[in-house]
Amino acid sequence: MKVRWFVFLFLIFFGQVLIAQTSRSSRLYRNAPAFGSMKLSFGGGLSYYLGDMRAKTDLRFIEPHLAVALLYRLSEHFSARGEVNLYRLSAKQEGGPVWYNNLSFRSTNPAAYVGLQADLFGFHTERFVKPYLFGGIGITFINPKAYYQGKWYSLRPLQTEGIAYKRLVRIALVGIGVSFKYNDRLGFAVELSDNFANSDYLDDVSTNYPDPTGMSELALALSDRRSELTNLPTGYSPRNEPGNQRGNPKIKDSYGFLSLRAEYLIGSPMRRAERRKLKCYY
């Protein structure tokens, strides 16, 4: 009986110590300087292609994406932000205004960027919801492919418009987000962003149908896919003439993200020093 009471009293004492330590840690966080704190953000969501093959708003071509970001606090309202993404884009002209050209693509691309995040409310502001803006510049590696006769083919090596465009492309992005606080260390966020590419070849479509001279059979088949259709409008040839419009080079391609992120506050140099002093591992 005495042993049970001893265990019971020990658990109460240990619980009180733990609560006091946690409370003290929370106060340390609130009193810590904003500069130098780091936050890890990871999650994913939906990606949406905006380019030559898009026919208004087509929900068939919503694809997934994954993201990991690291934020380094510079001041109460600003953080440096670095992010790595893996995203997929896809589209078909089927069902659109130029369905009779019958082009399509799919591409799974990595991307990375660095930039700045601006918070509407300061680092130490006690609010459950904190909106912010962000933007940056970076690079993405594009690899558009087309499905043909049961197989996916990479389009860039085939030069379907007679142009060997670059796969490594510069990007710029802007976005808006809302962060929701769970506790001093954990939270989640919802973000919406636009990513603008310095290329019109995310979908392998930009200018005109090329001169077929010297092109391989596979390159010709994937450059002009009109001949695969059996329901062409009256007067339309089964093949496009060289020089006919294939895309719109005046507007470069872009894509959007809708993301749900989990956030984890790694801490600041001051906080890590305090943890070592207090031996408070939380």
N, C-alpha and C positions, 0 to 999 in steps of 0.2 A: 504494500500500500504506500509506504514512504517513497519507494522508488518511483511509483507512478506520479506522486505529487512533485517529486524532484524533477522528473522529465517534463511535466506540465509547466512548472515554474520556469524551467530552463527555456522552453519553447517560447513562452511569453516574453522573457527577457531578450532572447535572440531576435524575436520579431520586432520588439521596440527599437533595438539597436539598428536593425536593418531599415526600418522606416525612417529613423533619424538620419541615418547615413544617406538614404535616397533623397530625403528632403534637403540635406546639406549639399548633395551633388547638384540638385536642381537649382539651388541658390547660386552655386558656383557658375552654372551655365548662364543664368540670367545676368550675373555680374561680370562675366568674361567679356573681353573686348571683341568687337565684331571681326576685326582684321585677323586673317589667318585661319578662321574656321573653315572646315571642308565638309561638303555634303556629297554623298554618292546617290545617284538616281538611276534606276534601271526599270525597264518595262517594255512596252510595245503597244501596238494598236493597228491602225489601218493606214494604208498608203493609197493615194489616188493619182493617176496619171493625167497630165494636162499637156496635150501636144497635138500633132497633126491628125492623128487617128481618132481623137475624142469627138464624139457626136453629142454635144450638149452635156447633160448630166446622165451618165450611164452607170448605174450601180452594179452592172455585171463585172466591172473591172476594178472593184475594190480588192486590194491585196493586203497581205500582212507585212509588218515590219517590226524589228527589234532594236532597242537602243540602250546604251549605257552612257551616262554623263557624270562628270566630276565638276563640282563648283568650288571655287576658292574665293572666300569672302574678302573684298577689297575695302568695303566701308559699310555703313549701316544700310545703304540702298543699292550697292553695286557689287556684283560678283563676276570674276572671270569664269568662263564656261567652256569646257571641252567635251566633245561628244563623238561617239562612234555608232554608226547605224548599219543595219543590214535590211534592205527593203526590196520588194518586188513590184514591178510595173507590168501591165499588160493592156492590150486593146485589140479590137478588130474593127475593120470598116464595115463589116456586115451589120445591116440595120441602120447605118448612118446615111448621110447625104451623098456620099460617093461609094456606096456599097458595091457598085459594079467594078471597082478596082480590086476589091477582095484582099487587101493587104492585112496582115496581122503580125503581132510580135509578143514576146514575153522576155523579161530581163530581171535577173536577180543581181543586185548591185551593192557593194560595200561603199560606205561614205564616212568621212570624218571632217570635223570642223572645229574651229575655236572662235569664241566671241565673247559677248558681254550680256549679262542679265541685269535688268533694272527692276527692283521691287518697289511697289507703290508704298508699302509700309516698311519701316525699319526692322533690322535684325532682332532688336530687343522688344519690339512691339508685341504685346500679348494679344494675338488675334487668332481665331480658329481658321479663318480664311484670309489668304494673302495673294492678291493678283500681281502679275509681273509681265514684263515684256522682255524679249530676248532676240538676238540676232548674231550673225557671224558670217565668216567665209571659210571655205574648205575645198575639198576635192571628192569626187566620186569616180568609180571605175565602172564604165557601162559595157554591157555585153548583150545586145539585143539578139534574140533568136526567133526562128520561125519553125512551125511544125509542118512537115511536108512528107507525105508518103510514109507515115508511121515513125518519123524520127525528127528530133530537134536539131536544127542547123544554126551555127553562129553566123550572123549576117555580115559583120564587118569585114572578114577576110574575103568575102565574095564581091565586095564593092558593087552593090546592087544599083548605085547611081553613078558608078565610075569614079567614086571618091574614096580615098583611104583616110577616113576621118579618125580623130584621136579618141582613144578609149578613156584616157585619164582627163577628166573634165573639171574645170573650176565651178564651184557653186557658191551662191550667196543665199542666205535665208533670213526670214523674219518670222516671229511668232508671238503668241500670247498664251499665258498659262494662269492657272489658279492652283495654289498650294493649300492643302488642308492638313492642319496639325493634329496628330494623334497624341503624342507626348513630346517631351523635350528632345528625344532622339529620332522618333519615327514620324512619318507623315506620308501623304500621297499627293499626286498632282495630276491635273488634266491639262493637256497642251494641244494647241492647234497651230500649225506652221505651214508656210509656203517656201519651197526650195526652188530657186531659179538657176538653171544650168546655163553655162556659157557654151552651149552646143545645141544644135537642132537635130541631133542624131540619137537621142535616147531611144527612139523608136525605129531607127534606120531609115527614116523618111524625112526629106527636106526639100529637094529641088525638083528636077525633071527626070523623066525616063531617059536612060542613056542610049548611046549608040551601041547596038549589040555586037559590033565587030570585035572579035577577040575574047568575048565573054564565054565562060564555060556553060554547059547545058544547065547545071544546077543554079548558077548565078542568074541566067536568063529566066529560069522557072520561078525563082524567088523574087526577082526584080519586078516582074509583071505577072500577076496571078489571075488576071481577068479570064484567061482561057480555061480555067477550072470551072467556071460558071456555065450553066446551061440555060439560064433565064435572063440573058442580057436584053436591055431595051432595044427596040427596033432601030436599026441604023448604027449600032455600036459594033465596032470591029472586035474580034476576040483578042486582039493585041493592041497595045498603045503604040503610037508613033513616037520615035525618038524626039525629045524636046517637049512632049506633052507634060502638063503639070502633074507631079507626083506628090508634092508637099507644099508647104508655105514657108520659105526661108526667112520671111520678114519677122516672124515671131518665133523665138527660141523656146525649147521645151521646158517644162517645169513639172513639179509634183508636190502633193500635199501630204501632211501627216496629221492624224488624230491619235493622240497617245494617252495612255494611262500609265503613270509612273509610281513606283514605291521609292521613298526617300529615306536615307539614313544619315544622320549627322555624325560624322566621324569625330569632330571636335576641333580644338584650337591648340596651339603650342602651350598657352597658359593653362588650359584645362588638363592637357596631358601631364604637365608638370605637377599640378595639384593632385591628380590621380596617383602619381608616383609617391607624393608626400603622404597622402592619406591611405595609400594602399587600398583604394576604393575601386574595385573592378566591377563595372556595371555596363 
